[in-house]
Amino acid sequence: MNKDCIIRYLKNYKKAFIVVSHDREFINHVAKEVYEIEYNTLNKYSGNYDEYLIEKETITGKEFMDIFHEVTKAEDKAGEALAEECFEE
């Protein structure tokens, strides 16, 4: 049985199945949802593997920006406290 036959079969398969593969093209053809286990949490993404990567990158970028803003706020508060301490009379 070749890969194309397996792809056609799985595309028409009505029940759930798990694919473990390094063949990204194969996964893109058969996946309708991608599940990821990260930090002991199961995350679900709709779409194939490429769509998962795009959504994951978007989420990761947003999380980075949220952390960046929190750090910036903390640095601003620390700077304000230092300025008050230095210029207090």
C-alpha positions in Angstrom: 0.0 0.0 0.0 1.5 3.4 -1.0 1.2 6.7 0.8 -1.5 8.0 -1.6 -3.7 5.1 -0.9 -3.3 5.6 2.8 -4.1 9.4 2.4 -7.3 8.6 0.5 -8.3 6.1 3.0 -7.7 8.3 6.0 -9.4 11.3 4.4 -12.6 9.3 4.1 -12.3 7.6 7.5 -15.1 8.7 9.7 -13.7 7.8 13.1 -10.9 9.4 15.1 -7.3 8.2 14.6 -3.8 9.3 15.7 -1.0 9.9 13.4 2.6 9.9 14.5 4.8 10.9 11.6 7.7 13.1 10.5 6.2 13.4 7.1 4.7 16.9 7.2 3.1 16.6 3.7 1.3 13.4 4.9 0.1 15.0 8.1 -1.1 18.1 6.1 -3.2 15.8 3.9 -4.9 13.8 6.7 -5.1 16.1 9.7 -8.2 18.1 10.5 -7.1 18.9 14.0 -3.8 18.9 15.8 -3.4 18.3 19.5 -0.2 19.4 21.3 0.9 18.6 24.8 2.9 21.5 26.2 3.7 22.1 29.9 1.3 19.3 31.0 -1.5 20.9 29.0 -3.4 19.5 26.0 -4.0 22.2 23.4 -6.3 21.7 20.4 -5.8 23.4 17.1 -8.2 23.2 14.1 -6.8 22.5 10.7 -3.7 20.7 9.3 -0.1 20.9 10.5 0.8 24.1 8.5 -2.3 25.9 10.0 -1.3 24.7 13.4 2.2 26.2 13.0 0.7 29.6 11.9 -1.7 29.7 14.8 1.0 28.5 17.2 3.3 31.3 16.0 0.6 33.9 16.4 -0.2 32.7 20.0 3.5 32.5 20.9 4.1 36.0 19.5 1.1 37.4 21.5 2.3 35.7 24.7 5.8 37.2 24.1 4.3 40.7 23.7 2.2 40.2 26.9 5.3 39.3 28.8 7.3 42.1 27.2 4.6 44.6 28.3 4.5 43.3 31.9 8.3 43.5 32.1 8.3 47.1 30.7 5.6 48.1 33.2 7.7 46.7 36.1 10.8 48.4 34.8 8.9 51.7 34.6 7.6 51.4 38.1 11.1 50.6 39.4 12.5 53.6 37.5 9.8 55.9 39.0 10.5 54.6 42.5 14.3 55.2 42.0 13.7 58.7 40.6 11.4 59.6 43.6 14.1 58.3 46.0 16.9 60.2 44.3 15.1 63.5 44.0 13.3 63.5 47.3 14.1 66.4 49.6 
